[in-house]
Amino acid sequence: MIAIAWVNLVRLFRARANLFFVVVFPIVLIMVLGLSFGSGFVPRLGVAGDAGARAAELVAALERSGRMEVVRVGDDAEARELVERGRLAAALIIPAGYEGAMSGRARVSLPLLSRNEPSSLQLGAAVRSVVQQVAMPARAAAYARDGSFDQRLARAEAVRVPGVTVAYATIGAPAETGSGDGFVTAASTQLLLFTFLTSLTGATALIETRRYGVSRRMYATPMAIGRILLGEAAGRVAVALAQGLIIMLGSALLFGVRWGDPLGAAALLLAFSLVGGGAGMLLGAAMRTEQQALSLGLLLGLGLGAIGGAMVPLDLLPGTMRQVAHLTPHAWAMDGFAELLGRGGTIATVLPQLGVLAGYAAALFALGAWRLRAALTR
């Protein structure tokens, strides 16, 4: 049994293409995603339209906020195009009548074009806060009577009205999530995506074993059929574990990602590797050619990963889609890693997720063993 499992693991790394897709590619993706959405990420805000003194004051206030990178763009059409292409997180359009409206009592609206992304939505809230801070003294000056508008504006800006103060305190120990939320999120999502994907695409090795007659020759030996099935199952799990460990250790060493409670992280990795191994065994036993297994493996691996939150965070999905997502093992594993990485949980807090993943693994291995036994004995 151990020999069969070891051969499957050696075959994974013997192919040079696998070295890239199993070792290099996941780490590169984690680096790119972590740098793009890490804690040091500053969204870019485009500003187009009026270039008068009041508009310049608003732009200066946006720049002083430190919560965005302000970029001047030519006109409304250019701003919309840059936002649609993703080069800007959002764009603020200052209308032509802004200068006069701020000096009088006219109503003025500032369109804000934003992408439907978390960073863009947060940027919109920051922009509205800055606009309100700049507009309030001007609105007050517009309703005053004595002196010029500039004099009234200076008096309004000098006034400090006492307001409501919120006293807050931070409680509890901070969760140790490594070098930044971006790397942590990227590492956990890519761990699940590639562990499952490599398990499914690695099912081609099982098909080759059957097609070349190796499985039948093993069955012709005195070794029991149960040991052959256990060996193939252990081989599929070994492939999934190897992929998961490469991502987990690589992200920890290169990007400082801390995976929380070691027992909890190891249990989740093992449980999800069992799910991936069972899926790979079932796919390898059911398909007849390597091309069929590879095509269906890519489709299922990427499709289930997208539905289960390995590509789009579950928090961004509507309620119905979150329920659909939890039909996949990926969503349950994501919930488990969220407990460990975001809330400082332990293995006890992820027991529900481990139980569901164990149920998936048992069902997949049962189907895979039944189908492989039928393929070897018929």
N, C-alpha and C positions, 0 to 999 in steps of 0.2 A: 504494500500500500504506500509506504513512504517512498519507495523507488519510483512508482508511477507519478506521485505528486512532485517529486524532485525533477523528473524529466520534463513535466509540463512547465515548471518554473524556469528551467534552463532554456527551453525552447523560446520562451518569451524574450529573453535577453540575448539570444544568439542572433536574432535578426537585427541588423543595424538600424533599420527604419524604426523598430520598436524602441531603441535607445533614445531616439529623438522624441517620439510621441509619448513615451512613458516617463522619461526623466527630464528632458529639456523643456518641451513645450508647456507642460503645466506650470513649471517654475517661472517661465517667461510671462505667461498669462497673469500669474499672481503679481509679478512685479509691475506689469503695465496697469492692471486694475488698481493695485494698491497705490501707485504713484498718481493715478488719475483721480481717485476718490478718497485719498488718505486725509489725515487730519490737517495737512498743510495745503489742501486744495482751496483756492480762492475763485469763486465764480466770476465770470466776466459780464459786465453790464454795458451795453451799448447805449449811447445817448445821441439823439438826432433832433433837429428842429431849431428853434429859436436860439440865437447866440447873443442875446442882450445881457445887460448887467444882472438882472434878476435870474436869468437862466444860468449865468456863470456862477452866481452865488449858490444855486441849487446843486450844480455839478461839483463845486468845491466842498459842499457839505457831504455829498455822497462819497467823495474821495476821502474826506477826513474820518468817515465812519469806520474805515479799516475792514469792512465786511465784504468788500467787492473790489474788483479791478474795473475802473471806469474807462471806456474806450469811446472816443468820438467817431461817429460814422456820418456819411454824407447826407442821406435822406431817409425817408420812411421805407422806401422800397429796398434799399440796401440793408437797413436794419432788419427787416422781415426776412430777407434772404439769408443773412448771417445767422439768425436765430434758427431758421428751418434747417440749415446745414449743420447746426451744432457748434459753430464757432463762437457763439455768444449764448450764455445761459438765458439772458433776457435783454430786452431793449426798451428804453424809456423814450417816448416821443414827446418833446416839448412843443406845443402848438405855437403858431405864429402870434396869436393874441395873448400869449402868456405875460409878456411885459406889461401891457396895458391892464390886463385883468388883475394882476397883483397890486397895481397902483390904485385900482378902483374897487368897486363892489361887485363886479361881474363874476359870474360863475365860470370856472375853468376846469377842464378835465385833462389829465395826462395819461394817454394810453400806455399800457405796459404790455409788451409782447413777451410771452414766457413759454419755455418748453415744459412739457408735462413730466418733470423729473423732480426728485426730492430737493436737490440743491437749487433748482430754479424756483421752486415754490417757496423755499426759505428765503431766497434772494428777494422775491416779491414782497414778503413781509418786512424785510429790512428797508427796501426802497420806500414803502408806504410810511414807515416810521420816520425816515429822514425828511420826506416831503412834508409830513405833518409838522415836524419841528420847524422847518423853514417857513411854512405857510402861516403858522399861527401868529407870529408878530406882524406879518404883512396884513393879515385880515384885521387885526386889531387896529393897525395904523390907518387902514382904509376908512374905518368908522369914526376915527378921531377928527377934531375940527381945527385945532390951533396949529399953525405953522405949515411948512411944506410936507410932502409925503415922506421925504428922506428924514426930516426932523422927527416926524411922528414915528417913523420906523425905528429910529435910533432910541427913542424913549421906550418904545414897546419892547425892544430887544434887551434894554437895561432892566426891565421889571422882572423880578423873581417872585412868582406867585407861589406861596406854600401849598403843597399838595399832599397827597397820601403817600406815605412811605411804607414799603413792604419789608419787614425784617425776616430774613431767611437764614437757615442753618443747614449744613450738610451733615447727614447722619449715615452711619454704616461705613464699612471699609470699602474703598474703591475697588472695582473689579480690575484685575490685572489682565488686560487684553493685548499687551504687546506694544508695538511701535506705532500703532494708529488703527482706527476703526476700518480704514480702507483695506489694509493688509489682512486684518482679521476676517473681514467679510469675504474678501477675495479668496483667501486660503480655505475657508470652510466650504464655500460654494464649489470651488474647483476640486476639492477633495472628493465631494460626492459625485460631481459630474464625471470626473475621469476614472474614479474607482469603478463606477457602474459601466461606463463606456468601455473601458479596457476589459472588463469581465465579459461583456457581450462580444466584442470584436475578437477576443481571445478564444471564443468558441470554435473558431476555424481550426485550431489545433486538434480538438476532439474529432472534428469531421475528417481531418487528414488521417488520424489514427484509425478511424473506421474504414476510410476509403483504401488505405494501403494494406488493410488486412491485419494490422497489428492487434487490434482488439480481438479479432477472432482467434489469432494465435495465442493470445493470453488466455482466452476462454478455453482453448484446447488443452491447456496445462492443468495439472491437478489443483491449481489455485481456485478457490470458490468464487462464484460470480459476485458475491457480496463484497469481497475484498477488492475486486476490480472496480466495482461501483464506488466504494469508499475512496480508493486511490484517485479516481477521476474527480470525485467531489473535492477531495483535499487539494488536488492540483488546481482546480478552479478557484478555491478559496485562497490558496497561496498566491496566485496571480493578483487577485484583488487586494490582498494584504500588502503585497509588495508595492503596488501602485499607491495605496493609501499611506504607507510608511514613508515612501519617497516624498510625497507632498507634505506630510506632517513634519517630518524631520527637516526637509529642505526649507520650508517656510519659517521654522523656528530658528534655524541656524543663520539663514541669509537675511530675514526680515524681522527677526525678533518676535515672531508671533508666539504667544503663550496660550496653550490649549486648555488652560484651567486645570481642574482636578485630574491628575494623571489616570486614576482608575476609571473615572467617568469617560475620559477621552478614549482610553484604550478599549473600554467596553463598547462604546458607540462605533469605533472603527471596526472592531471584530464583528459586531452585529451587522453592520452594513456590508462588510466584506462577505459575510455568509449569504446575505441577500443577493449580492452581485454574483457570487459563486454559484448559487442555485439557479439564477437566471441564465448564466452562461452555460451551465450544464444542460438545462432544458433546451436552450437554443441549439447547442451543439448536437444534442440527441435528436431533435426534431427536423433540422435542416439536412438536405442531402449534399449540397455543394458549398464550397467556401464562399462563393460569390453571393449565394442566398443569405448565408449567415452574416456576412460582412454588411450587406445592404440593410437587412432587417435590424442588425445590431446597431448600426449608426442611427437608423430611424428611431428605434426605441430608446436608445441611450440619450440622444439629443432631445427627443420629444418629451419623454418622462422627466428629464432634467429641467426643461423649460416649464412644464406644468407644475413640478414639485418645488420650485423656488431656487433651483441651482443656477438660474440665469437672471430671473427677475425676483427681487425680494418679495416674500409673501405679504409683508405689510402694505405693499403697494397694490395688492389685488383686492377686488371687492369681496364681500362676504361669501357670495356663492362660489366664486372661483377658489377661495381659500378652502372651502369644503371639498371641492373637486380635487384640489391639490393634495389633500390628505388621503386620497385614494392611492397615492403613490408612496413608496417607502422614503423617497427623497424628502418630502415635507416633514415626516416624523423625525428623520435624522437631523434636518435643519432645526426643528424645535429643540431637539436635544442639545445640539451645539450652541444654540442661542442661550439655553439655560446655563451651560458651562462657561461660555465666553462673555456673555453680556450681563449675567446676573450672579456670577460666582457660585453656581450650583455645584453639587457633588454627585456621585454616582447614585445616591438615594433619590435625588430629584429627577433623574432621567430614567428611572425604572419604568414608567409607563411607555416611554418611547422605545426602550429596549425590549419590552414585552411585545409591542406591535412589530418591531423589526424581526424578532425571533419567530413570530407567526408567519410573516412573509417568507423568511428563509426556510422554515419547515415545509410550507406548502410548495415552494419552488423546488426544493430538493426531492420531495416526494414525487412530484410530477416528472422531474428530470431523471430520477433513478428508474421509475416505471418505464419511461420512454426509452432509456438507454438499454435496460434489460431486454425490452422487446426487440430492439435493433440488433443486439448481440446474439439472441437465442433463436431468432426466426430463421 
